[in-house]
Amino acid sequence: MNAITYRGIEDVVFEDVAEPELTDPRDAIVEVTVAGLCGSDLHPYFGRERGIEPGTVMGHEFVGRVVAVGDALDDPDRALPEPASRVGQADQPLVRISVGDRVVAPFTTCCGECFYCRIGLTARCESGQLFGWIEGGEGLHGAQAERVRVPLADATLVHVPDEIEDDAVALLAGDILSTATFGAELARVQVGETVAVIGCGPVGILAIRAALERGASTVVAVDRVPSRLALAEQFGAIPADFEEGDPRAVVDAATNGRGADSAIEAVGSPEATRCAADLLRPGGRLAAVGVHSEPHLALSPGEIYDRNLVYAGGRCPARHYMPRALGIAARDAELLAGLVSHRLPLSEGVEAYRHFGAREPGWTKVVLIP
């Protein structure tokens, strides 16, 4: 089958790879109808995260149809636990997965039964794996391919509601829409507050929506790319170009000089952390959902103490948020479809990495179609 594979820093290729196979009774094979190109894919691409083996199929965002299932999933008499017995995850019971089902996946697998799954921290499942990361001979191939193997499929996969007709919109729920929702929750956005969003890539754009969903009265979106700032305004934010002016002045105008109540940092750099902190009022809350690879935090313990700041971050437990995210996707499908700037055949994925990685104007969210 065809796939986009990692070969080295700034080197991915479109090539023929081995078909995925069922290796566990809870596996499923999904035929991919649309795969995402995510900002997180750029971390190994540019060498900011190291360890991924050459030949690994890239990508962790996908929607598709189930084409094969393991013996455990194919057993019609298999008893599934009742939702009420799954503490902290009543909205996420194990589900029946059958051939032909239209499904979306989070970017990590989860078992649905361990301590972390039961409390909703599915990104830290004791058996979980990240799609698109093989290191030391262990891990999972990704989804920028014609087909992908999904372990623990009855806990990992979610059925896509019929009302979401666009697979690209459904795909957003598996990663970036869930991550944005998680970010607004980490930031503890309250009704009537002013929120700063740092970075207007896809996660940042959806974080605007998530903050407004929680009742924020004002969202200031900070970036330097005009097309991204224009999209942020379309999603309800006040744009602030940090190269053309001072974002703090924009925040001050909305808060009588006090500063933002919370900030969602969706970039993953020390400069973004510093910008977010500079926009906060004393007692403000900073939620970091960008993937960081620097060795030290851009804030000192003393500054956090002296300004009574709250800092929170971590990998989104996307599976926990996906039912909620799919509901938002169904309601706001037309708006979210506008976030997808490029729908390209998988064969053009190598060029897509180059354009998207360079943050060229207009390259907001890319989906690849096998």
FIPA-720445 format. One record per atom (N, C-alpha, C): residue in three letters; y, x, z. Coordinates in steps of 0.02 Angstrom, whole numbers, plus 50000, padded with zeros to 5 digits. Atoms other than C-alpha are relative to their C-alpha. Example, Ala and Ser with C-alpha at 12.3 -4.5 7.8 and 13.67 -1.06 7.14 Angstrom:
2
ALA499415004550000ALA497755061550390ALA500605004550000SER499414995849997SER499475068450357SER500554996150037
***
This chain:
370
MET499405004250000MET500005000050000MET500625004450000ASN499374996450001ASN501825005249981ASN500354999750068ALA499664999749936ALA502865010750130ALA500545005449997ILE499504994749989ILE504375021050185ILE499755004250058THR500264995649948THR503765036150283THR500495005650016TYR499594994449976TYR504595049750385TYR499685006549978ARG500234993450019ARG504465067450319ARG500365005650037GLY499614994949965GLY505815076850413GLY500714997450008ILE499315002149987ILE507645076250462ILE500344998449933GLU499675002850060GLU508595065850332GLU499535000149940ASP500504999950054ASP506985065050231ASP499494994550012VAL500505005250002VAL506065048650207VAL499804999049928VAL500245000950069VAL505005044350056VAL499674993249993PHE500365006050018PHE504315029049970PHE499345002249968GLU500644997450024GLU502465032049946GLU499434995150016ASP500605003949988ASP500715024849946ASP499665002750064VAL500334998149938VAL499875024950118VAL499384995750011ALA500615003749986ALA498245018750192ALA500164993150027GLU499925006849974GLU498055000350228GLU499864999950076PRO500165000749929PRO498124995450413PRO499344996350009GLU500655003149986GLU496474990150491GLU500004997250070LEU500105002749933LEU495974979450639LEU499595005050040THR500364995349958THR495454991050780THR499864997250069ASP500095003049933ASP495484979450932ASP499944992449991PRO500085007350007PRO494974961250959PRO500654996050003ARG499365003649997ARG496794956550995ARG500495002149946ASP499584998050056ASP497474964650837ASP500114994449950ALA499885004150059ALA498264955450692ALA500295004649946ILE499684996750056ILE498744961650519ILE500504995049971VAL499475004350026VAL500404954650458VAL500235002649933GLU499704998350064GLU500944954550277GLU500754999150006VAL499284999949987VAL502784959050286VAL500374996649943THR499585003250050THR503984947450196THR500715002949999VAL499354996649996VAL505554956150257VAL499985004850059ALA499974994949947ALA505814972150357ALA500735002150007GLY499324998049987GLY507424978050438GLY500095007549999LEU499784993149990LEU508334994550428LEU500504999950057CYS499625000649938CYS509024996750603CYS500375006550015GLY499644994049979GLY510315008650675GLY499565004750041SER500454995849961SER508935014750791SER499555004349955ASP500394996050046ASP507965020750639ASP500355006549981LEU499614994150018LEU509365033150610LEU499935005750051HIS500074994749949HIS509005042450773HIS499475005249980PRO500464994950025PRO507405050650710PRO500205002649931TYR499804997950067TYR508105051050533TYR500485005950003PHE499524994649993PHE509545062150589PHE499795005450051GLY500254995049952GLY508505071650718GLY500294999450069ARG499735000949932ARG509395064550870ARG499434998650049GLU500625000949961GLU507685059150933GLU499455003749963ARG500504995850032ARG506255071150900ARG499304998550027GLY500705000949981GLY504375070550906GLY499604995849952ILE500365004350048ILE503945058050770ILE499645004449949GLU500404996050045GLU502565064650658GLU500154998549927PRO499945001250072PRO502805067050471PRO499434995549976GLY500505004850025GLY501905053050379GLY500024993450036THR499955006349963THR502355039750507THR500394994949959VAL499645005550033VAL502845023150427VAL500584997950045MET499395001449962MET504615019250480MET500084992450012GLY499785007049992GLY505375003050546GLY499674996250056HIS500275003949944HIS505174991150692HIS500254992849999GLU499775006950006GLU505944974850630GLU499624996849941PHE500355003250056PHE504894962750528PHE499844992750013VAL500255006950002VAL504444944850485VAL499474999949946GLY500525000450051GLY502874940350391GLY499494994650014ARG500565004749993ARG501264930550375ARG499385003750023VAL500624997149975VAL499664934250470VAL499474999449945VAL500525000150051VAL498284939150349VAL499315001750028ALA500654998649969ALA496914944850469ALA500105000350076VAL499964999849927VAL496544943350655VAL499355002750029GLY500594997549965GLY495354951550778GLY499574994450028ASP500485005049976ASP493854942850854ASP500274995850057ALA499745003849943ALA494764937951014ALA500484994549978LEU499525004950024LEU496134929050917LEU499674994749958ASP500355004650044ASP494874920750802ASP499534995350037ASP500465004149959ASP493944912450946ASP500354993550020PRO499655006349984PRO494464894050952PRO499874997650071ASP500165002149932ASP493654892151124ASP500325004550053ARG499704995549952ARG494654906151203ARG500534996450042ALA499525003249955ALA495594899751356ALA500615004450010LEU499374996449989LEU497424904851368LEU500284998050068PRO499725001849935PRO498284905751539PRO500574995149993GLU499445004750000GLU499474891851581GLU500665003650013PRO499354996749989PRO501324896451574PRO500205000450073ALA499795000249930ALA501574891551756ALA499695005650041SER500324994749962SER500384905251811SER500285006949984ARG499734993750024ARG501384918651723ARG500705000950029VAL499384999649962VAL502734922651850VAL500545003649960GLY499434996950033GLY504424926151773GLY499994999349925GLN500045000550072GLN503854921851597GLN499764993149979ALA500245006750015ALA503614903151594ALA500154998049928ASP499835001750069ASP504444902551422ASP499625004449950GLN500354995450044GLN503264915751350GLN499255000350014PRO500734999649991PRO501434910951367PRO499685003749943LEU500384997550057LEU500114919351263LEU499944994449949VAL500015005150052VAL500054910451097VAL499405001049954ARG500554999550048ARG498704906750971ARG500285002749934ILE499804997050063ILE498874917650816ILE499434999249950SER500515001450051SER497964912350659SER500235002549933VAL499844998150069VAL497874917750479VAL500454994749969GLY499525004650031GLY499334910150385GLY500624998750040ASP499425001249958ASP500534909450532ASP500595004349977ARG499374996350013ARG502344914450497ARG500255002450067VAL499864997049935VAL502834926450635VAL500555005249995VAL499514994649992VAL504174938450696VAL499785004050061ALA500204995749945ALA503904953150812ALA500605003350032PRO499524995549969PRO504944962350940PRO499855007249979PHE500114993150023PHE505114981050915PHE499495003850041THR500554997249962THR503844984851052THR499474994750011THR500545004649984THR502154977151083THR499984998850076CYS500085001349928CYS501714969551252CYS499364996150011CYS500655003149985CYS500134963451337CYS500074992950026GLY499905006649972GLY500874948151422GLY499684998950068GLU500395001049939GLU499844951151579GLU500165005050056CYS499874995049948CYS500434966751671CYS500614998150042PHE499435001449955PHE501744967351810PHE500654999449962TYR499354999950034TYR503174971451691TYR500074994049952CYS499985006050041CYS502724957551569CYS500124993850041ARG499925006049958ARG502614945051711ARG500714999250026ILE499305000749976ILE504384949151769ILE500504999949943GLY499565000450058GLY505074948651592GLY500255006649973LEU499794993450024LEU505304967451569LEU499495002549948THR500544998850049THR504184967351415THR500075006749965ALA499914993450032ALA504954983451345ALA499665005650039ARG500344995049959ARG504094992751488ARG499284997950015CYS500705002049993CYS502384984651467CYS499565006150009GLU500444994349985GLU501024995951536GLU499575001949940SER500394998650060SER500114994651368SER500434999949937GLY499575000950058GLY501624993151255GLY500095006249958GLN499874994650047GLN501995003751102GLN500594998049956LEU499435001150045LEU503505005650988LEU499765000449928PHE500164999750071PHE503275001250806PHE500385005849968GLY499674994750038GLY503655015850692GLY500085006550037TRP499964993749964TRP503315030050812TRP499295002550015ILE500644996649986ILE501765041350808ILE500165007150019GLU499874993349973GLU501795057250911GLU499375002550032GLY500624997249971GLY500355068650957GLY499394996149980GLY500585003850024GLY499185057850855GLY499944993050029GLU500035006649969GLU499565042250958GLU500634996049984GLY499435004450013GLY500675027350923GLY499864995149945LEU500065005350050LEU501005014150793LEU500405001649938HIS499614999850060HIS501505014450613HIS500494994150000GLY499485005050000GLY503045004250574GLY499924994749946ALA500025006250040ALA503474989150469ALA500365000449934GLN499704999350067GLN504424996050319GLN499445001549951ALA500624999450037ALA502824993050224ALA499784993149977GLU500255006550023GLU501844979550138GLU499624996350055ARG500375003049945ARG500754976550291ARG500055004350062VAL499944996449937VAL500764981450475VAL499484997350049ARG500465002149947ARG499494981250616ARG500394998550064VAL499665002049939VAL500074972050773VAL499494999650056PRO500445000649942PRO499114975850934PRO500254994550047LEU499825005049949LEU499094962951074LEU500404994349968ALA499605004550042ALA499644950450943ALA500154993450033ASP499895006649969ASP499464934851050ASP500545000250054ALA499444999449953ALA500754941651173ALA500635002649965THR499434996750034THR501854951251050THR500344995549950LEU499715003950055LEU502094939550903LEU500274993350024VAL499705006549987VAL503154923850904VAL500014996149935HIS499985004250060HIS503004909450782HIS500734998649980VAL499335001450025VAL504544906950672VAL500064992549988PRO499915007250010PRO505184888950681PRO500144998449926ASP499915002050070ASP505164879550515ASP500744999349981GLU499295001150017GLU507034876050528GLU500365006449982ILE499714993750023ILE507394894550503ILE499675001749933GLU500304999150066GLU507104895450316GLU500055007249976ASP499864993350024ASP507814912950291ASP499635005150044ASP500364995049961ASP506614926750345ASP500465005450028ALA499544994849977ALA508074938950359ALA500364997750063VAL499685002649940VAL508904927650488VAL499505000050058ALA500514999949948ALA507274925850585ALA499895007150025LEU500104993049981LEU507114944850584LEU500495002250053LEU499494997949952LEU508724946550684LEU499784998650072ALA500215001849932ALA507894938150834ALA499555005250031GLY500494995349974GLY506584951850850GLY500305006350028ASP499704993949975ASP507824965650888ASP500734998950017ILE499294999449985ILE509694965050869ILE500304993850033LEU499735006049966LEU510024946950919LEU499764999850072SER500254999649931SER508904949051072SER500375005550038THR499654994549967THR509754965751111THR500714998050018ALA499325002349985ALA511474957851099ALA500014995150058THR500055004849944THR510944943751215THR499885003750065PHE500144995849942PHE510234956551336PHE500635003750022GLY499394996549983GLY511864966351328GLY500514995750036ALA499535004649967ALA512924951351373ALA499764998250070GLU500275001449934GLU511754947851518GLU500095006050046LEU499904994049960LEU511804965951578LEU500725000750022ALA499284999649985ALA513704965251571ALA500234994450047ARG499855005749955ARG513634949251676ARG500634996449978VAL499425003550027VAL514894940751562VAL500054993150031GLN499885006449967GLN515674925851650GLN500504995949960VAL499545004650034VAL516644910751591VAL500735002350011GLY499294998449995GLY518464914851553GLY500175007349999GLU499864992849995GLU518264933751552GLU500195003049933THR499854995950059THR518894946851430THR499475005549995VAL500554995250011VAL517514957551355VAL500195004749943ALA499924995150053ALA517654973551254ALA499315001649971VAL500614997950034VAL516294977151126VAL500155006349961ILE499894993650031ILE516194995251071ILE499485001049945GLY500454999250057GLY515444997250897GLY499864993449967CYS500095006350036CYS515404983750765CYS499465000649947GLY500615000550039GLY513724987550689GLY499674993350014PRO500315006549991PRO512484973150686PRO499914997950073VAL500075001849929VAL512124973850874VAL500684998150030GLY499335001549974GLY513974974450916GLY500264993449975ILE499775006450027ILE514374960050800ILE499664994250036LEU500355005449965LEU513024949450881LEU500164999950074ALA499794999949930ALA513594955051054ALA500644995950008ILE499415004449999ILE515244946551013ILE499784992850009ARG500265006949997ARG514294930550983ARG499684998650068ALA500355001049936ALA513254932951141ALA500504999450057ALA499495000449947ALA514804935851249ALA500354993249998LEU499685006650006LEU515644920251181LEU499534994550021GLU500515004949981GLU514024910751207GLU499984999250076ARG500005000349927ARG514124915151393ARG500674997850029GLY499385002949976GLY515904908551403GLY500605004650001ALA499424995650003ALA517024923751374ALA500574996649962SER499435003050034SER518764918251327SER500285004549946THR499744995250048THR519234934151234THR499515005849993VAL500404994150014VAL518214947751150VAL500415004749956VAL499674994950040VAL519034963751088VAL499475004549971ALA500524996150034ALA517964972750958ALA500305006549975VAL499724993450015VAL518244991450937VAL499555003749949ASP500344996150051ASP517765001250781ASP500545003349957ARG499514996950045ARG518575011150640ARG499884998149927VAL500165001950068VAL517735003850485VAL500304993249985PRO499665006450013PRO518834990150409PRO499544994249986SER500455005550016SER517384979950340SER499654997450063ARG500325002149937ARG516554979750512ARG500504996250044LEU499495003549959LEU518164974850599LEU500154993149971ALA499895006550031ALA518414960850473ALA499434995250018LEU500575004249981LEU516664954450511LEU500044998150074ALA499915001549929ALA517014955650698ALA500494994250010GLU499515005449995GLU518534944550674GLU499704993449977GLN500345006150024GLN517474932150576GLN499544997150054PHE500445002249946PHE516294931450726PHE500384998150063GLY499615002649945GLY517724927250843GLY500355005050044ALA499694994749958ALA518374943950909ALA500695001949975ILE499374996850019ILE520074952350908ILE499835007249980PRO500184993350021PRO519834968250805PRO500495005250026ALA499584994549977ALA520474984950871ALA499745006449967ASP500184993950036ASP520425000250755ASP500225006050042PHE499814994549955PHE520355015650867PHE500315005949962GLU499674994750038GLU520965026850725GLU500724998149982GLU499345002450020GLU522485016150685GLU500444998150059GLY499625002149942GLY523015011550861GLY499615001250064ASP500304999049934ASP522575010951046ASP499654993550021PRO500355006049979PRO521204998351090PRO500214997750070ARG499795002049933ARG521814998651270ARG500614995449997ALA499415004350006ALA523464990951213ALA499804992949981VAL500245006650019VAL522504976651134VAL499694996550060VAL500305002949940VAL521504973951293VAL500534998150051ASP499475001449952ASP523054975051401ASP500394993849982ALA499635006050022ALA523924961851297ALA499634993650016ALA500415005949985ALA522484949951332ALA499894999050074THR500175000349928THR522374953751519THR500595001650045ASN499404998349962ASN524164956551577ASN499965007250028GLY500034993049980GLY523804975151585GLY499455001950047ARG500524998749949ARG522294973551699ARG499415004049972GLY500594996950030GLY520904979051581GLY499444994949993ALA500555004650013ALA519294971051521ALA499564999150061ASP500465001449945ASP518124962751644ASP499325003449989SER500634996750016SER516604969951555SER500035002949931ALA500044996850066ALA516144980651406ALA499275000649981ILE500674999150028ILE514604980951295ILE500055005749950GLU499984994050042GLU514334998151219GLU499394999949955ALA500545000950047ALA513294996451061ALA499975005649948VAL500004994250045VAL513445013850985VAL499475005150019GLY500474995049977GLY512475026251090GLY500285007049993SER499704993350001SER513675040951104SER500445000950061PRO499564999049942PRO514685049051244PRO500714997649985GLU499335002550017GLU516285044651150GLU500054992550009ALA500005007349991ALA515795026251150ALA500004998250074THR500015001249928THR515405026951336THR500705001150029ARG499334998549975ARG517095034951370ARG500504994649981CYS499555005350023CYS517995021951265CYS499894993650041ALA500145006049962ALA517115007651354ALA500285000550071ALA499754999249932ALA517535014651526ALA500764999750003ASP499274999950000ASP519355017251479ASP500304993049991LEU499755006850011LEU519514998851433LEU499884995450059LEU500185004349944LEU518824992151597LEU500525000050055ARG499605000549939ARG519794986051746ARG499605002950058PRO500394998449940PRO519314992051921PRO499514994450017GLY500525005149987GLY517704983251965GLY499674997549937GLY500295002350063GLY517254981451781GLY499285002149992ARG500724999050011ARG515484981351714ARG499885002649930LEU500144996950065LEU514844992551574LEU499254999449986ALA500695000750021ALA513244987851484ALA499885004349938ALA500154995550056ALA512505001251371ALA499354997949967VAL500595001850038VAL511314994851238VAL499905004649940GLY500114994950050GLY511595009051115GLY499505005150025VAL500514995049982VAL510205022151112VAL500345006750009HIS499674993649985HIS510835038051196HIS499505005750000SER500424994050000SER510145055551171SER500355006050032GLU499654994449967GLU511475066151259GLU499715001250070PRO500334998449936PRO510905075051419PRO500384997550061HIS499615001949942HIS512335069051532HIS500434993949984LEU499585005950007LEU513275052951560LEU500735002049994ALA499304998450011ALA515075053151500ALA500454997750057LEU499635001949940LEU515605045851668LEU499745004150058SER500224996449941SER515575055551830SER499854995050056PRO500125004349942PRO514865048051991PRO500654998550037GLY499375001149965GLY516595050352065GLY500424994749968GLU499605005250034GLU517435039651933GLU499694993250011ILE500325006549987ILE516145025951953ILE500164997650070TYR499845001849930TYR516455026352141TYR500744998150007ASP499285001149990ASP518355027452132ASP500264993749966ARG499775006050037ARG518505013152008ARG499544994050012ASN500475005549986ASN517085002352078ASN499674997349937LEU500315002150062LEU516255002051908LEU499254998850009VAL500725001350002VAL514524995351872VAL499755002249931TYR500284997650063TYR513485004251739TYR499274997849997ALA500705002350010ALA511874996651671ALA499805001449928GLY500244998750068GLY510805000951521GLY499254999649997GLY500734999950008GLY509065001651450GLY499784996649937ARG500305003150059ARG507914996351312ARG499924992550011CYS500045007349995CYS507994977651279CYS499284997750003PRO500665003250001PRO506434967951329PRO500014994249950ALA499865004850053ALA506574959151162ALA499534994050001ARG500475005650000ARG504984948651178ARG500214994750050HIS499785004849949HIS505694940651335HIS500574995749974TYR499415003650023TYR507294935651244TYR499894996349935MET500085002650068MET506554930451077MET500004992449994PRO499955007350007PRO506294911751110PRO500734997650001ARG499295001749997ARG508144910651158ARG500355002249936ALA499684997350060ALA508664921551011ALA499824995949938LEU500205004150056LEU507664911050888LEU500374993350000GLY499615006249995GLY508554895550953GLY500715001049973ILE499334998550025ILE510244903750918ILE499975001049924ALA500074998850072ALA509634909350747ALA499934993549961ALA500085006550033ALA509114891650702ALA500664996249997ARG499375003649996ARG510784884550757ARG500555003149957ASP499454996450033ASP511904897950680ASP499765003749937ALA500324996450056ALA510844902350527ALA500505001949946GLU499534998550054GLU512274901350402GLU500455005850019LEU499574994649977LEU513414912650505LEU499615006650002LEU500394993949993LEU512024925150541LEU499795002849932ALA500194997650067ALA511504925950358ALA500555004449970GLY499444996050025GLY513234932950322GLY500015007050028LEU500044993349971LEU512824947850431LEU499585004749957VAL500444996050043VAL511514953750306VAL500395001949937SER499604997750056SER512484964350182SER499595001849939HIS500414997750056HIS511034970550076HIS499284997650009ARG500705002050004ARG509354963050028ARG499705003949941LEU500224995350051LEU508434976749934LEU499245000249997PRO500734998950002PRO506664979649871PRO499825006250041LEU500234994449959LEU505664991449980LEU500055006649963SER499984993950040SER505655003949837SER500695003350001GLU499334997249995GLU507535006349863GLU500185002050072GLY499894998549930GLY507315010050048GLY500275007050013VAL499774993149990VAL507605028850031VAL500755000449989GLU499285000150014GLU509315026049954GLU500374995950054ALA499695004149947ALA509675012650085ALA500125004250063TYR499904995549942TYR509415025550224TYR500615004349990ARG499444995550013ARG510675036950140ARG500674996350007HIS499365003749998HIS512035023650119HIS500144997350070PHE499915002949933PHE511745015250287PHE500145005550051GLY499904994549954GLY511645031950377GLY500695002949996ALA499334997550009ALA513315037050305ALA500544995050022ARG499545005349979ARG514095020850371ARG500504998449945GLU499565001650055GLU514775017250201GLU500274992950007PRO499705006749994PRO515955002250193PRO499554994649969GLY500395005650025GLY515034985850172GLY499265000250017TRP500714999549981TRP513344992250232TRP499924998150074THR500025002749932THR513164981250386THR499284999350025LYS500705001149982LYS511364975150397LYS499595000049937VAL500424999350059VAL510034980250272VAL499304997350015VAL500705002149995VAL508384971450247VAL499645002149936LEU500424997550054LEU506974977850137LEU499444995049987ILE500495005150019ILE505814966350042ILE499435003349962PRO500574996850035PRO504074973149999PRO499824996149937
***
